């Protein structure tokens, strides 16, 4: 397996945390008072938010929701993540 660069490593972290959040969401839909499930969701949400913020700061927004645009809408100004080779 080839070595991952920092950009790829960060994207994999974002993707794995996103997957964990979806799975926790599905679990919590049927177990809404499970303390361990809630803690798992909270932990992975914090990790996702941190990794997504770091990635966005260094490499640009992952989704339109991650745009940090203040003076110009940057989501359409850069190549989309799948066009940047992050899949």
C-alpha positions in Angstrom: 0.0 0.0 0.0 1.5 3.4 -1.0 2.3 6.0 1.6 -0.5 8.6 2.0 0.4 12.2 1.9 -1.1 14.6 4.5 -3.9 15.7 2.3 -5.0 12.1 1.6 -4.6 11.2 5.3 -6.9 14.1 6.3 -9.5 13.2 3.7 -9.5 9.6 4.9 -10.0 10.8 8.5 -12.9 13.0 7.3 -14.4 10.1 5.4 -14.0 7.5 8.3 -15.5 9.9 10.8 -18.4 10.7 8.4 -19.1 7.0 8.1 -19.0 6.5 11.9 -21.5 9.4 12.3 -23.9 7.9 9.8 -23.8 4.5 11.5 -24.2 6.1 14.9 -27.1 8.2 13.6 -28.9 5.0 12.4 -28.3 3.2 15.7 -29.5 6.2 17.7 -32.7 6.4 15.6 -33.7 3.1 17.3 -31.9 3.5 20.6 -32.3 7.3 21.4 -31.4 7.0 25.1 -28.3 4.8 24.7 -25.5 6.6 26.6 -22.7 4.7 24.9 -24.3 5.4 21.5 -24.6 9.1 22.3 -21.0 9.3 23.5 -19.8 7.5 20.3 -21.7 10.0 18.2 -20.3 13.0 20.1 -16.7 11.7 19.9 -16.9 11.1 16.2 -18.6 14.4 15.6 -15.8 16.2 17.4 -13.2 14.3 15.4 -15.1 15.0 12.1 -15.4 18.7 12.9 -11.7 19.0 13.7 -10.5 17.0 10.6 -12.9 18.8 8.3 -11.9 22.2 9.6 -8.2 21.3 9.2 -8.7 20.0 5.7 -10.8 23.0 4.7 -8.2 25.4 6.0 -5.3 23.7 4.2 -6.9 22.5 1.0 -10.3 24.1 0.5 -13.9 23.2 1.2 -15.0 19.6 1.1 -18.6 20.5 0.5 -20.4 23.8 0.1 -21.2 23.6 3.8 -17.5 23.8 4.6 -16.9 27.0 2.6 -15.2 29.8 4.5 -16.2 32.4 1.9 -16.4 36.0 3.1 -15.9 38.1 0.0 -16.4 35.5 -2.8 -18.2 32.2 -3.1 -15.2 29.9 -3.2 -17.0 26.6 -3.6 -17.3 26.9 -7.3 -13.9 28.7 -7.8 -11.8 25.7 -7.1 -11.9 22.1 -8.5 -14.4 19.9 -6.6 -12.8 17.3 -4.2 -13.4 14.5 -6.7 -11.7 16.6 -9.4 -8.7 17.1 -7.1 -8.0 13.4 -6.8 -9.3 12.9 -3.2 -11.7 10.0 -3.9 
